[in-house]
């Protein structure tokens, strides 16, 4: 009887994603193992293209629950999940420390031997997140749309001795960071806590200040002594 009640409760809570659960369960088994997969912690929309490598894995470091991670589901009225498809490529490791919502048209690529770490994270949609070394995103992060974040330059640059000069560098995002639309976060960036990054900004260096609004290309401090509202 208790199992039946649990099943009914699961169906009621997740009624909006029921059509996507069979495929989600398949990828849960591959990514987190059979035992954890039975809780279906990861909901993957049917229109998300998933690429998994032999070393691809997700490590969940927070309380396991159904729908902890949602990928490709619409939470706005300006995306259409039938056309705005997402791509999820996991060849390395994704460490999850809190609930994650990734909207439609998002492209996330974790390369071999690379690691992505996230906590409470909200991505409206249309993000290009490419990890070839290490990207760590702190708690209560809110990303708007059309954001690019990559810890590498995609192609090598070499000096006259043949030595590569543009190696990959970690990206570290602090807690309570809100990134506005059309912004770009480049390799080697470290962002402190309680930060707002304005639309159309480019961040290409370490930002040590906290409680500030940053904007521009390259970003400059526009306002000080600020904070902003909580997670969605």
C-alpha positions in Angstrom: 0.0 0.0 0.0 2.8 2.4 0.9 4.5 1.7 -2.5 1.2 2.5 -4.3 0.8 5.8 -2.4 4.4 6.7 -3.2 3.7 5.9 -6.9 0.6 8.0 -6.9 2.4 10.9 -5.2 5.2 10.6 -7.8 2.7 10.7 -10.7 0.8 13.7 -9.3 4.0 15.8 -8.6 5.5 15.0 -12.0 2.4 14.9 -14.1 3.8 17.6 -16.5 6.8 15.5 -17.4 5.3 12.0 -17.5 5.7 11.7 -21.2 9.4 12.2 -20.8 10.1 9.8 -17.9 10.8 6.6 -19.8 13.7 8.2 -21.7 14.8 10.0 -18.6 14.9 6.7 -16.7 17.1 5.2 -19.4 19.7 8.0 -19.0 19.4 8.0 -15.2 20.5 4.4 -15.2 23.4 5.1 -17.4 24.5 8.2 -15.5 23.8 7.6 -11.8 23.3 3.8 -11.6 20.2 1.7 -11.1 19.6 2.3 -7.4 19.6 6.1 -7.7 17.9 6.0 -11.1 14.7 4.5 -9.5 14.2 7.9 -7.9 14.5 9.6 -11.4 16.6 12.6 -10.1 17.2 13.8 -13.7 14.3 14.8 -16.0 15.5 15.0 -19.6 13.1 16.4 -22.2 12.5 14.2 -25.2 13.9 16.9 -27.5 17.3 16.9 -25.7 20.0 15.2 -27.7 22.2 13.3 -25.3 25.8 12.3 -26.0 27.5 10.1 -23.4 31.1 8.9 -23.4 32.5 5.9 -21.6 33.8 8.1 -18.9 30.7 10.3 -18.7 29.1 10.4 -15.3 27.0 12.5 -13.0 27.8 12.6 -9.2 24.9 13.8 -7.0 26.2 15.2 -3.7 22.9 16.4 -2.4 19.7 14.8 -1.2 18.4 12.5 -3.9 14.9 13.3 -5.1 12.7 13.1 -8.2 13.3 15.9 -10.6 16.3 17.3 -8.9 17.7 18.2 -12.3 15.5 19.3 -15.2 17.0 19.7 -18.7 15.2 21.2 -21.7 11.9 22.0 -20.1 10.2 25.4 -20.8 9.6 27.8 -18.0 9.0 30.9 -20.1 6.6 32.0 -22.9 9.4 32.8 -25.4 10.8 29.3 -26.1 9.1 26.4 -27.8 10.5 23.0 -26.7 9.3 21.5 -30.0 11.8 23.6 -32.0 14.3 24.9 -29.4 16.1 21.7 -28.8 19.0 21.2 -26.4 22.3 19.2 -26.6 23.9 17.6 -23.6 27.3 16.0 -24.0 28.9 14.3 -21.0 32.3 12.8 -21.6 33.7 13.8 -18.2 32.0 14.4 -14.8 29.2 16.6 -13.7 29.0 17.1 -9.9 25.6 18.2 -8.7 25.3 19.9 -5.3 21.8 21.3 -5.6 18.7 21.6 -7.8 19.3 22.5 -11.4 16.9 23.8 -14.1 18.3 24.2 -17.6 15.9 25.6 -20.2 15.4 24.9 -23.9 18.0 25.5 -26.6 20.9 24.9 -24.2 24.2 23.3 -25.3 26.3 21.9 -22.6 29.5 20.0 -23.3 31.8 18.4 -20.7 34.9 17.0 -22.3 37.0 14.0 -21.4 38.7 14.3 -18.0 36.8 17.6 -17.5 34.6 18.5 -14.5 31.5 20.7 -14.2 30.4 21.5 -10.6 27.0 23.2 -9.9 24.9 23.9 -6.9 21.4 25.6 -7.0 21.4 26.7 -10.7 18.7 28.3 -12.9 19.4 28.7 -16.7 16.6 30.3 -18.6 17.8 28.8 -21.9 20.1 29.1 -24.9 23.4 28.8 -23.0 26.6 27.5 -24.6 28.6 26.0 -21.7 31.8 24.2 -22.8 34.0 22.6 -20.2 37.4 21.2 -21.2 39.1 21.6 -17.8 37.0 22.7 -14.8 34.1 25.1 -14.3 32.6 25.5 -10.8 29.4 27.5 -10.4 28.4 28.4 -6.8 25.1 28.3 -5.0 22.0 30.4 -6.2 23.2 31.1 -9.7 20.8 32.6 -12.2 21.7 32.8 -15.8 19.6 34.6 -18.4 19.6 33.5 -22.1 22.2 33.5 -24.9 25.2 33.2 -22.5 28.5 31.7 -23.5 30.9 30.2 -20.9 34.0 28.3 -21.9 37.3 27.5 -20.1 39.4 27.3 -23.2 39.9 28.9 -26.6 38.9 26.0 -28.8 42.1 26.2 -30.9 45.7 26.2 -30.0 48.0 29.3 -30.3 51.7 28.5 -30.4 54.9 30.6 -30.1 57.9 30.3 -32.5 59.2 27.4 -30.5 56.0 25.4 -31.0 54.9 25.8 -27.4 51.2 26.3 -26.8 50.5 29.6 -25.2 46.8 29.5 -24.6 46.1 26.6 -22.1 42.8 25.9 -20.5 42.0 27.8 -17.3 39.4 27.2 -14.6 36.3 29.3 -14.3 35.0 29.8 -10.7 31.7 31.5 -10.1 30.8 32.5 -6.6 27.4 32.3 -4.7 24.4 34.5 -5.6 25.5 35.5 -9.1 23.1 36.7 -11.7 24.3 36.8 -15.3 22.4 38.9 -17.8 21.5 38.0 -21.4 24.0 37.9 -24.2 27.0 37.8 -21.9 30.3 35.9 -22.3 32.4 34.4 -19.5 35.9 33.5 -20.7 38.6 31.1 -19.3 40.5 32.0 -16.1 37.6 34.1 -14.7 36.9 34.1 -11.0 33.8 35.9 -9.9 33.1 36.7 -6.2 29.8 36.5 -4.3 26.6 38.7 -4.7 27.3 39.8 -8.2 25.0 41.1 -11.0 26.5 41.0 -14.5 24.6 43.3 -16.9 23.4 42.3 -20.3 25.9 42.1 -23.2 28.9 42.0 -20.9 32.2 40.2 -21.4 34.1 39.0 -18.4 37.7 38.0 -19.1 39.5 38.5 -15.8 39.3 37.8 -12.1 36.7 40.0 -10.3 37.7 40.2 -6.6 35.0 42.7 -5.5 31.7 41.4 -4.2 28.2 43.0 -3.8 28.6 44.9 -7.1 27.0 45.3 -10.5 29.3 44.7 -13.4 28.7 45.6 -17.1 30.5 46.4 -20.3 33.1 44.9 -22.6 35.3 44.4 -20.7 33.2 44.6 -17.5 33.6 47.5 -15.1 32.0 48.1 -11.7 28.9 50.1 -12.2 27.3 49.9 -8.7 28.6 49.0 -5.3 27.1 47.7 -2.1 24.2 45.8 -3.8 22.6 42.5 -3.4 19.7 40.9 -5.3 16.7 38.7 -4.7 16.7 35.0 -4.0 16.6 32.0 -6.3 13.6 31.7 -8.6 
